[in-house]
């Protein structure tokens, strides 16, 4: 009987702990609001509905009885990987098994949806989550003139059954690649920069005509749905940006020309040689998801620099960090390690953290939900035993939507 009572007591304790509201107490708490300076001895209370209830200094914010308290040396908003292919590209690197990030049968395929290819149970998703990454902007990879769509979601989503409920944005952007990275394979078109731009411009013109018919025609005369043209029409009407991977300066300039011609929202990706066009990029008000800082300097990336983030910051150009797409195992980098190297080359520490939290959320258009720690936003936090931008630091806990998803030391 005593054994039964003990087991029942332990089960009750486990259930109560698992369902309890969470409080975080950190020696250094980065809220990523205002001037980005951290709170010393800060507290975050998570509400029952998964939002942030209160944020403040220990002593000013009381931790109510019954809350599950997690303590850490440092706490930040959950990290955001501003561009990756995780969930489409998997840890095993096996064709026809976990390599869904790039379809090469045609050069322009904006109708390909990221939600239809995502595998939230791939070990790579859990791996990055345990490092403190709570949100990813993932989807079709660079490597085609128009590769497909991207989406934004949390790393605790095992399967997408309802895209609107399971993601922050099921259709976030259309991914395009300019330069040799977007050329056709096996002699297929496009094979030059001029051909790439001509094909892309022609498709945008078709989408423009399709959009005009769709908006101006009478109800019984509207054109039939066209997955390809409808996807690009979403770009032209401004509901989603065109994410253009462009590394060489001439490809960055081409993207800016297209934006000026068709007046669509543009986000530059990679942008290895952006330092050659700082004035033009700033004038166009185009943000950049910069290349992984530790990317290998070869091919179109041969002129990458460790100082790009610092130069963009000095020029007043918004930017965020990404893990990017790697064509070899393990298919991803760690986004805050990429940010860390930029600090060694002139970027202020808090600005680097913003590049994978608040600034990333703003560029992705989800700053009203995630990216900083303030009441009303979703309670996503990462806990560390030291500076998150030091590679010797461990992630000690991860919270998504006010629920503890990991307490592994990683």
SULWOKA-V280716 format. One record per backbone hydrogen bond with DSSP energy under -0.5 kcal/mol. NH is the residue of the N-H (numbers start at 1). CO is the residue of the C=O. Records with the same first field share a line. If there is no record, write none. Layout:
BEGIN
NH->CO  CO
END
This chain:
BEGIN
5->1
6->2
7->3
8->4
9->5
10->6
11->7
12->8
13->9
14->10
15->11
16->12
17->13
18->14
19->15
20->16  17
23->68
24->44
25->70
26->42
27->72
28->73
29->39
30->28  75
31->29
36->33
39->29
41->27  39
42->26
43->56
44->24
45->54
46->22
47->51
50->47
52->377
53->45  51
54->45
56->43
58->41
59->61
60->57
61->57
62->60
64->62
67->64
68->21
69->67
70->23  68
72->25
73->384
74->384
75->28
76->382
78->380
79->132
80->356
81->135
82->80  321
84->137
85->324
87->89
88->85
89->85
90->98
95->93
97->94
98->94
100->88
104->102
109->107  146
112->109
116->113
117->114
118->114
119->87
120->158
122->119
125->122
126->122
127->123
128->124
129->125
130->126
131->128
132->129
133->128
134->79  132
135->79
136->153
137->81
138->136  151
139->84
140->149
141->101
143->144
145->182
146->107
147->175
148->175
149->112
150->173
151->138
152->169
153->136
155->134
157->154
158->156
161->159
165->162
166->162
167->163
168->152
169->152
172->150
173->150
174->241
175->148  173
176->243
177->144  145
178->245
182->179
183->180
184->190
188->185
196->192
197->193
198->194
199->195
200->196
201->197
202->198
203->199
204->200
205->201
206->202
207->203
208->204
209->205
210->206
211->207
212->208
213->209
214->210
215->211
216->212
217->213
221->218
222->218  219
230->226
231->227
232->228
233->229
234->230
235->231
236->232
237->233
238->235
239->234
240->234
241->172
242->265
243->174  241
244->242  267
245->176  243
246->244  269
252->248
253->249
254->250
255->251
256->252
257->253
258->254
259->255
260->256
261->257
262->258
263->259
265->235
267->242
268->287
269->244
270->289
271->246  269
273->247
274->271
276->273
277->274
281->277
282->278
283->279
284->280
285->281  282
286->281
287->266  285
288->318
289->268
290->288  320
291->270
295->292
298->296
301->298
302->299
304->301
308->305
311->307
312->308
313->309
314->310
315->311
316->312  313
317->312
318->316
320->288
321->355
323->83
324->83
326->331
331->328
335->333
337->334
338->334
339->335
340->336
341->337
342->338
343->339  340
344->340
345->341  342
346->343
347->342
352->348
353->349
354->350
355->351
356->353
357->354
359->354
360->354
361->357
362->358
363->359
364->360
365->361  362
366->361
367->361
369->366
370->366
373->31
374->372
376->52
377->374
378->369
379->50
380->378
381->379  399
382->76
383->397
384->74
385->394
390->387
393->390
396->383  394
397->383
398->406
399->381
400->403
402->379
403->400
405->398  403
406->398
410->395  408
END
